Amino acid sequence: MQKKSINLGFRGWMLVIYQFLAYIAFVAFTNWPMNALADLYGGSEKLSSLYTLAIAIGIIIQLIISRNIGRVKNIKVLSIVLGVVSMVFALAMMLIPASMQTIWQAAYFLECLFVVIWCTFVVGILIGQWFPRRKGTVMGIVTIAFPVGNALLGAFASSVFADMATTHIPNVTGAYVPYFVAACVGIIIGAIFIKDYPEQVGCCRDNDRSITDDVAKAMMEQEIEDKRTTVWTLGNTMKNPDFWLITIPMGLLLLGAVGMMTQTVSIIGSYGYGPDSAEFGMVMLGVAVVACLGSWILGVLDTKFGTKKAMYIAVVLMILAGFFGSMKSFGSLLAALACLAVFMGASSNFTVSGAVQYWRREDFPSVFARVNPIANLLQAAGPMIIAILLFSKGMPDPTAPFIFVGICGVVSLILLVLFKPGRVAQADNKYRTAAGKTLDEVLSGRK
């Protein structure tokens, strides 16, 4: 039985804060330029293309790393290095003026490349290793960062252009400073308080004190050894049909959420409400509140009932978002954005929770290192696809993007119905038998 309380322990909460602030950095330095600042730096289609290319290259890097992820001796240090590099390019984005558009775009490309590997991949592995049973609840908390980050979009855009009337220069640097500082604080917290495994700092997995320190340490050492000899190699993982049946819906959820949220200014603006209007601020605040609740609730449901059932709810909401968004009225737009908001935060839960849920702890880093890049590949295509559909008629029209999101929801629902956790367990037993490893019932009964 998975724990449902949120008593994560002091260092556990430090890891939650580290991941939360990393996600804030991701939203601030990848999403907002495409959304609020696109006209300064080459347009949303140009920036979304750079974002897609950067994520595609990042996926290749992640797959290369995944071949030997069990042999990486210090995931925490790798996360800190990637976080620092991400902040170097974030600082470049803050300081390079809009007049140096090509150089700024290069900095943005490199920022997207490193920040996605940092916050969605490497820190995600730490979450799985610290909270193997409570991953749904924990991810439900940390992914609140996405709606919180998007909720600040209105204030961010206003602060950028507040002095334009007198100075004619957008204050991009000043607007970014709080998020840059927050990300740096997160990196410092990660460097001081976090290790690869909780047992290395006197803590326990899932903050479960029911086992002694000696037993916990022995389990950790055995798990580290088992990770080096995981049966879920790159070949075994990629040829497993159920891996794809669960991973593609994860990616499509991310595609819909990220793609639409990078265009909220244009989508709401198509109904006559710009980022400087009270209506825009109210809509974004409402989206944030609903998304925070949705991320938390779906995370709890994930922990209690299993990832597949929580994803069912998310993809049904995706279909409803497409349905409501296809209607040309502001009321239906609000309903569509509410549906989007619920699964927006939760969509980032599932890559971690699914890899933990349906594979063994010893196999989690290897499987997650393939789930995450493939899901991110679909996510990376989202901003570009949505931007193309949104502006297909010249002026922004959100009807086509919402219809596309609804179709993605239908495809995801079909794939989830076909996904069978029992087949994953059968494949695991097959691979372990071939490798001469002990069989047990650890994967039986997964939901």
JOFENZI-V299301 format. One record per pair of residues at least 12 apart in sequence whose ideal C-beta (glycine too) atoms are under 8 Angstrom apart, sorted by the first residue. I is the first residue (numbers start at 1). J is the second residue. If there is no record, write none. Layout:
I;J
I;J
This chain:
2;133
2;134
2;136
2;303
2;304
3;133
3;134
3;137
3;206
3;208
3;303
4;137
4;300
4;303
4;304
6;137
6;141
7;207
8;131
8;134
8;138
8;207
9;198
9;203
9;204
9;207
10;193
11;193
11;194
11;198
11;201
11;203
12;130
12;131
12;138
12;198
12;203
12;207
14;189
14;190
14;192
14;193
14;194
15;126
15;127
15;130
15;190
15;193
15;194
16;138
16;141
16;142
17;186
17;189
18;123
18;186
18;187
18;189
18;190
18;193
18;194
19;119
19;123
19;124
19;126
19;127
19;142
19;145
20;141
20;142
20;144
20;145
20;186
21;145
21;182
21;183
21;185
21;186
21;189
22;83
22;118
22;119
22;123
22;183
22;186
23;119
23;142
23;143
23;145
23;146
23;149
23;348
24;145
24;148
24;149
24;179
24;182
24;183
24;186
25;86
25;87
25;90
25;115
25;119
25;179
25;180
25;182
25;183
25;186
26;115
26;116
26;119
26;120
26;149
27;145
27;146
27;149
27;150
28;90
28;149
28;156
28;176
28;179
28;180
28;183
29;86
29;90
29;93
29;108
29;111
29;112
29;115
29;176
29;179
30;51
30;111
30;112
30;115
30;116
31;149
31;150
31;258
31;261
31;262
32;153
32;156
33;47
33;93
33;108
34;47
34;48
34;51
34;262
34;263
34;383
34;387
35;153
35;261
35;262
35;263
35;264
35;265
36;153
36;156
36;157
36;160
36;265
36;275
37;160
37;170
37;172
40;98
40;170
40;172
41;98
41;101
41;104
41;105
41;108
42;101
42;105
44;262
44;263
44;266
44;383
44;387
44;391
45;384
45;387
45;388
45;391
46;105
47;105
47;108
47;383
48;262
48;383
48;384
48;386
48;387
49;384
50;105
50;108
50;109
50;112
51;108
51;112
51;380
51;383
51;384
52;380
52;381
52;383
52;384
53;109
54;109
54;110
54;112
54;113
54;116
54;380
55;112
55;113
55;116
55;376
55;377
55;379
55;380
56;377
56;380
57;113
58;112
58;113
58;114
58;116
58;117
58;373
58;376
59;373
59;374
59;376
59;377
59;380
60;373
61;117
62;117
62;121
62;369
62;372
62;373
62;376
63;234
63;369
63;370
63;373
65;369
66;234
66;366
66;369
66;370
66;373
67;234
69;125
69;227
69;365
69;366
69;369
70;227
70;228
70;229
70;230
70;365
70;366
71;228
74;196
75;122
75;125
75;126
75;129
75;196
75;365
76;126
76;190
76;194
76;195
76;196
78;122
79;118
79;122
79;123
79;126
79;190
80;187
80;190
80;191
82;114
82;117
82;118
82;122
83;118
83;119
83;183
83;186
83;187
83;190
84;187
85;114
85;118
86;111
86;114
86;115
86;118
86;119
86;183
87;180
87;183
87;184
87;187
89;107
89;108
89;110
89;111
89;114
89;115
90;111
90;115
90;176
90;180
90;183
91;180
92;104
92;107
92;111
93;107
93;108
93;111
93;176
94;172
94;173
94;176
94;177
94;180
95;173
98;170
98;172
116;376
120;348
120;351
120;372
120;376
121;369
121;372
121;373
121;376
123;190
124;351
124;352
124;368
124;372
125;364
125;365
125;368
125;369
126;194
126;196
127;139
127;142
127;352
128;352
128;355
128;356
128;364
128;365
128;368
129;196
129;197
129;205
129;361
129;364
129;365
130;197
130;198
130;203
130;205
130;206
131;205
131;206
132;205
132;206
132;356
132;361
132;364
133;205
133;206
133;208
133;303
133;356
134;206
134;303
135;302
135;303
135;352
135;353
135;356
135;357
136;299
136;300
136;301
136;302
136;303
136;304
136;307
136;310
136;349
136;353
137;299
137;300
137;302
137;303
138;299
139;299
139;302
139;348
139;349
139;352
139;353
140;295
140;296
140;297
140;298
140;299
140;300
140;302
140;303
140;345
140;346
140;349
141;295
141;296
141;299
143;295
143;299
143;345
143;346
143;347
143;348
143;349
144;291
144;292
144;295
144;296
144;345
145;345
146;257
146;261
146;291
146;295
146;344
146;345
146;348
147;287
147;288
147;289
147;290
147;291
147;292
147;295
147;341
147;344
147;345
148;288
148;292
150;261
150;264
150;284
150;287
150;288
150;291
150;344
151;284
151;285
151;287
151;288
153;264
153;265
153;275
153;284
154;275
154;280
154;281
154;284
156;175
157;265
157;275
157;276
158;275
158;276
159;171
159;174
159;175
160;172
160;175
161;276
197;220
197;224
199;213
199;216
199;217
199;219
199;220
200;220
204;216
223;361
223;362
226;362
227;362
227;363
227;365
227;366
229;435
230;362
230;363
230;366
231;363
231;428
231;431
231;432
231;434
231;435
231;437
232;359
232;363
232;366
232;367
232;428
232;431
233;366
234;366
234;370
236;427
236;431
237;366
237;367
237;370
238;370
240;424
240;427
241;423
242;358
242;419
242;420
242;421
242;423
242;424
242;427
243;367
243;370
243;371
243;424
245;415
245;416
245;418
245;419
246;307
246;308
246;311
246;354
246;358
246;371
246;415
246;416
246;419
247;354
247;370
247;371
247;374
247;375
248;374
248;378
248;411
248;412
248;415
249;311
249;315
249;411
249;412
249;413
249;415
249;416
250;311
250;347
250;350
250;351
250;354
250;371
250;375
251;374
251;375
251;376
251;377
251;378
251;379
252;315
252;318
252;378
252;408
252;409
252;411
252;412
253;311
253;314
253;315
253;318
253;343
253;346
253;347
253;350
253;412
254;347
254;348
254;375
254;376
254;378
254;379
254;382
255;378
255;379
255;381
255;382
255;385
255;408
256;318
256;321
256;340
256;343
256;347
256;382
256;405
256;408
256;409
257;340
257;343
257;344
257;347
257;348
257;382
258;347
258;379
258;382
258;383
259;379
259;381
259;382
259;383
259;385
259;386
259;401
259;405
260;321
260;340
260;382
260;386
260;401
260;402
260;405
261;340
261;344
262;382
262;383
262;386
262;387
263;383
263;386
263;387
263;390
263;396
263;398
263;401
264;284
264;287
265;280
266;390
266;391
266;396
267;333
267;390
267;396
267;398
267;401
268;280
268;283
268;284
268;333
269;396
270;395
270;396
270;397
270;398
271;330
271;333
283;334
283;337
286;334
286;337
286;338
286;341
287;337
287;338
287;340
287;341
288;341
290;338
290;341
290;342
291;341
291;342
291;344
291;345
292;345
293;342
294;341
294;342
294;343
294;344
294;345
294;346
295;344
295;345
295;346
295;349
298;310
298;313
298;314
298;342
298;343
298;345
298;346
298;349
299;346
299;349
299;353
301;313
302;346
302;349
302;350
302;353
303;353
305;447
306;357
306;421
306;446
306;447
307;350
307;353
307;354
307;357
307;358
307;447
308;357
308;416
308;419
308;421
308;447
309;447
310;346
310;349
310;350
310;353
311;350
311;354
311;412
311;416
312;413
312;416
313;343
314;342
314;343
314;346
314;347
314;350
315;343
315;409
315;412
315;413
315;416
316;409
316;413
317;339
317;340
317;342
317;343
317;409
318;339
318;340
318;343
318;405
318;406
318;408
318;409
318;412
319;406
319;409
319;410
319;413
320;335
320;336
320;339
320;409
321;336
321;337
321;339
321;340
321;343
321;402
321;405
321;406
321;409
322;336
322;402
322;403
322;404
322;405
322;406
322;407
322;408
322;409
323;336
323;406
324;336
324;339
324;402
325;398
325;399
325;401
325;402
325;403
325;405
325;406
326;399
326;402
326;403
326;406
328;399
333;398
336;402
340;405
351;368
351;371
351;372
351;375
352;368
354;371
355;367
355;368
355;371
355;372
356;368
357;421
357;446
357;447
358;421
358;424
358;443
358;446
359;424
359;428
359;443
360;428
360;442
360;443
363;428
385;401
385;404
386;401
386;404
389;401
389;404
421;443
421;446
421;447
424;443
424;446
425;443
425;444
425;446
428;443
